[in-house]
Amino acid sequence: MDEKDCQMLVYLGEELNITQAAKRLYTTQPALAYRIKQIEEQFGVELFIRDGKSLTLTLQGKCLIHYAQKQLRLLRDTKDQLKELTNAGNLRIGVTSFYCNYLFPPLLKAFHATHPGIQYYIQSGMSSEIFDALKKGDINLAIVRGDFPWDGKKQLLHEEEIGIVSLATLDMKTLADEPRIVFREPKMLAHIPNHTSETIEEMIQTWWEERFDRQANIVMEVDSYETCVRMASEGLGYAIVPKLFLINHPNLSFQSLIFADHSAANRRTWIYYRDQDHSLRAVQTFLTFLTKHLETELRY
């Protein structure tokens, strides 16, 4: 099997659907089905149980896909090392969608302007997805929000406050009576595990229970923090969100959440990386660049 076959098997394992895998491979379904048959004949095993265009992995299929994943990682690492010898380098960065939307684009632009020889690949997604990609070795650096259990290296980028957003400053004594707009995670994302120590919603609930003995007056449930802020900006209620979502709403009131022990509720953004990747010149260059620009590029 060559690199193309390994990538084909990985996509098939991820999609478990010939149509979707063929789209990702930019090939036709008949061509993909024919190549699967050839590989099965080569190894003398059945890789998938077919049900129309849907697939179920056999034990042999899982074994071969695991091999393909390892071969692709080994090939990527080898390419990175060869790039290092030419004083350039490859950089694969995973970035949480939140960070990618608000802070990462100008940072990446500045990095590319000062280090044009370094080639980069950017992957965005949920923090848990990005962290899993790092653990698999698919990326060199993971920029994610929240504290993940990690034995490798990590660097704190910044901490964002969590607080009450409203048109005007609210009286905390009567907050439970005020109309509240809350974020509810979309159902399609609920199945994705969260590996962080505590979610924003859990922090908010802890703070609420310290101050009030009754439920909030919830009048609206929305599927994004941006919508929470937008509704609050129209005077339709208050929301409790990370401060960064106010970047385009400087005139709104923001009251930080303070716990009973006088600590502030905040959410950390970290950059995680594996010990072995720290020796890569491209990784070292990016980390040095990031450290120098934290005070200017990441301030809000």
LINVENMO-V17711 format. One record per residue. PHI is phi in whole degrees, 0 to 359 (* if undefined). D_LAST is the distance of its C-alpha to the last C-alpha in Angstrom with 2 decimals. Layout:
phi=PHI d_last=D_LAST
phi=PHI d_last=D_LAST
//
This chain:
phi=* d_last=49.87
phi=257 d_last=47.51
phi=301 d_last=43.73
phi=298 d_last=44.02
phi=295 d_last=46.03
phi=298 d_last=43.56
phi=295 d_last=40.69
phi=300 d_last=42.98
phi=295 d_last=43.75
phi=297 d_last=40.13
phi=297 d_last=39.26
phi=297 d_last=42.39
phi=293 d_last=41.44
phi=282 d_last=38.00
phi=270 d_last=39.30
phi=52 d_last=42.85
phi=206 d_last=43.69
phi=296 d_last=45.54
phi=299 d_last=44.18
phi=292 d_last=40.50
phi=295 d_last=41.16
phi=298 d_last=43.16
phi=298 d_last=40.31
phi=293 d_last=37.91
phi=268 d_last=40.68
phi=56 d_last=41.58
phi=223 d_last=45.17
phi=268 d_last=47.73
phi=296 d_last=48.59
phi=299 d_last=52.22
phi=295 d_last=51.20
phi=293 d_last=48.83
phi=298 d_last=51.50
phi=294 d_last=54.06
phi=292 d_last=51.95
phi=301 d_last=51.37
phi=298 d_last=55.15
phi=298 d_last=55.77
phi=293 d_last=53.53
phi=298 d_last=55.19
phi=291 d_last=58.58
phi=298 d_last=57.56
phi=265 d_last=56.64
phi=69 d_last=59.20
phi=222 d_last=56.83
phi=261 d_last=55.19
phi=272 d_last=51.39
phi=224 d_last=50.67
phi=261 d_last=52.47
phi=265 d_last=52.30
phi=225 d_last=52.13
phi=70 d_last=52.02
phi=265 d_last=48.82
phi=273 d_last=47.16
phi=231 d_last=47.53
phi=236 d_last=47.84
phi=288 d_last=47.60
phi=273 d_last=50.70
phi=299 d_last=50.60
phi=294 d_last=51.60
phi=296 d_last=48.82
phi=299 d_last=46.20
phi=296 d_last=47.71
phi=290 d_last=47.66
phi=293 d_last=44.10
phi=299 d_last=43.00
phi=298 d_last=44.86
phi=298 d_last=43.20
phi=298 d_last=39.71
phi=295 d_last=40.66
phi=295 d_last=42.18
phi=294 d_last=39.12
phi=296 d_last=36.87
phi=297 d_last=39.47
phi=295 d_last=39.61
phi=298 d_last=35.83
phi=297 d_last=35.84
phi=295 d_last=38.81
phi=298 d_last=37.18
phi=298 d_last=34.12
phi=294 d_last=36.54
phi=294 d_last=38.47
phi=297 d_last=35.37
phi=301 d_last=34.66
phi=289 d_last=38.12
phi=257 d_last=37.33
phi=63 d_last=34.24
phi=246 d_last=31.98
phi=120 d_last=30.95
phi=250 d_last=29.55
phi=225 d_last=26.23
phi=248 d_last=25.82
phi=241 d_last=22.38
phi=258 d_last=21.80
phi=228 d_last=18.39
phi=299 d_last=17.75
phi=304 d_last=17.57
phi=303 d_last=14.38
phi=292 d_last=12.54
phi=295 d_last=14.76
phi=287 d_last=13.91
phi=252 d_last=10.15
phi=243 d_last=9.21
phi=284 d_last=12.72
phi=307 d_last=14.43
phi=294 d_last=12.99
phi=294 d_last=13.27
phi=295 d_last=16.81
phi=299 d_last=17.70
phi=294 d_last=17.04
phi=295 d_last=18.99
phi=295 d_last=21.80
phi=294 d_last=22.12
phi=268 d_last=22.72
phi=223 d_last=24.75
phi=294 d_last=26.66
phi=283 d_last=29.47
phi=272 d_last=27.62
phi=274 d_last=28.13
phi=229 d_last=25.63
phi=230 d_last=25.91
phi=246 d_last=22.99
phi=235 d_last=23.63
phi=246 d_last=21.30
phi=170 d_last=22.22
phi=291 d_last=21.93
phi=306 d_last=20.93
phi=295 d_last=24.60
phi=292 d_last=25.90
phi=295 d_last=23.79
phi=296 d_last=24.84
phi=296 d_last=28.43
phi=297 d_last=28.28
phi=294 d_last=27.34
phi=297 d_last=30.23
phi=282 d_last=32.57
phi=86 d_last=31.69
phi=283 d_last=30.56
phi=227 d_last=27.28
phi=272 d_last=26.44
phi=229 d_last=22.84
phi=236 d_last=21.18
phi=258 d_last=17.44
phi=224 d_last=17.56
phi=261 d_last=16.14
phi=107 d_last=18.50
phi=263 d_last=21.14
phi=255 d_last=24.09
phi=293 d_last=27.41
phi=207 d_last=27.66
phi=267 d_last=30.19
phi=275 d_last=28.57
phi=261 d_last=25.66
phi=205 d_last=21.99
phi=222 d_last=18.88
phi=285 d_last=15.86
phi=271 d_last=12.60
phi=192 d_last=10.28
phi=243 d_last=10.84
phi=248 d_last=9.39
phi=286 d_last=11.22
phi=246 d_last=13.86
phi=202 d_last=15.13
phi=270 d_last=17.27
phi=250 d_last=16.23
phi=200 d_last=18.82
phi=295 d_last=19.84
phi=229 d_last=20.88
phi=300 d_last=20.62
phi=259 d_last=23.20
phi=279 d_last=25.93
phi=299 d_last=25.63
phi=295 d_last=29.44
phi=249 d_last=29.96
phi=300 d_last=27.02
phi=297 d_last=29.51
phi=271 d_last=31.29
phi=285 d_last=28.37
phi=294 d_last=28.05
phi=242 d_last=25.51
phi=254 d_last=23.98
phi=240 d_last=23.64
phi=272 d_last=22.56
phi=234 d_last=25.57
phi=299 d_last=25.53
phi=304 d_last=27.64
phi=300 d_last=31.15
phi=293 d_last=31.20
phi=259 d_last=28.52
phi=296 d_last=30.09
phi=281 d_last=32.44
phi=281 d_last=29.80
phi=293 d_last=29.73
phi=251 d_last=26.62
phi=264 d_last=26.96
phi=283 d_last=24.07
phi=290 d_last=25.11
phi=202 d_last=23.65
phi=275 d_last=22.03
phi=301 d_last=19.50
phi=297 d_last=22.54
phi=293 d_last=24.56
phi=296 d_last=22.10
phi=298 d_last=22.03
phi=295 d_last=25.82
phi=299 d_last=26.29
phi=299 d_last=24.36
phi=298 d_last=26.37
phi=293 d_last=29.65
phi=289 d_last=29.08
phi=255 d_last=28.83
phi=231 d_last=31.06
phi=251 d_last=34.46
phi=214 d_last=34.27
phi=287 d_last=32.35
phi=288 d_last=29.61
phi=273 d_last=30.75
phi=281 d_last=29.38
phi=246 d_last=30.04
phi=205 d_last=28.04
phi=237 d_last=27.17
phi=231 d_last=24.98
phi=259 d_last=24.10
phi=205 d_last=20.34
phi=291 d_last=17.28
phi=300 d_last=16.52
phi=292 d_last=19.98
phi=305 d_last=19.48
phi=294 d_last=16.70
phi=298 d_last=18.85
phi=295 d_last=21.86
phi=296 d_last=20.26
phi=293 d_last=19.18
phi=265 d_last=22.92
phi=76 d_last=23.96
phi=270 d_last=25.64
phi=149 d_last=24.44
phi=248 d_last=21.56
phi=224 d_last=19.68
phi=245 d_last=18.13
phi=217 d_last=15.18
phi=296 d_last=12.08
phi=298 d_last=9.12
phi=300 d_last=7.34
phi=288 d_last=10.38
phi=266 d_last=9.57
phi=302 d_last=7.24
phi=256 d_last=10.66
phi=225 d_last=12.04
phi=293 d_last=10.66
phi=270 d_last=14.24
phi=282 d_last=14.78
phi=282 d_last=15.51
phi=228 d_last=13.75
phi=244 d_last=16.06
phi=296 d_last=15.33
phi=279 d_last=18.23
phi=241 d_last=20.28
phi=284 d_last=23.24
phi=298 d_last=26.69
phi=273 d_last=26.29
phi=75 d_last=23.34
phi=275 d_last=20.84
phi=268 d_last=17.58
phi=282 d_last=17.28
phi=214 d_last=14.56
phi=234 d_last=14.39
phi=266 d_last=14.25
phi=248 d_last=13.68
phi=242 d_last=16.47
phi=245 d_last=18.23
phi=254 d_last=21.96
phi=203 d_last=24.91
phi=280 d_last=28.66
phi=304 d_last=30.50
phi=291 d_last=32.66
phi=282 d_last=29.84
phi=295 d_last=28.42
phi=280 d_last=31.46
phi=289 d_last=30.58
phi=299 d_last=29.61
phi=296 d_last=27.08
phi=294 d_last=25.28
phi=299 d_last=25.42
phi=296 d_last=24.13
phi=293 d_last=21.08
phi=295 d_last=20.30
phi=295 d_last=20.81
phi=300 d_last=18.58
phi=297 d_last=15.78
phi=300 d_last=16.27
phi=290 d_last=16.19
phi=255 d_last=12.93
phi=301 d_last=10.84
phi=286 d_last=9.75
phi=250 d_last=8.94
phi=285 d_last=8.45
phi=261 d_last=6.45
phi=280 d_last=3.79
phi=216 d_last=0.00
//
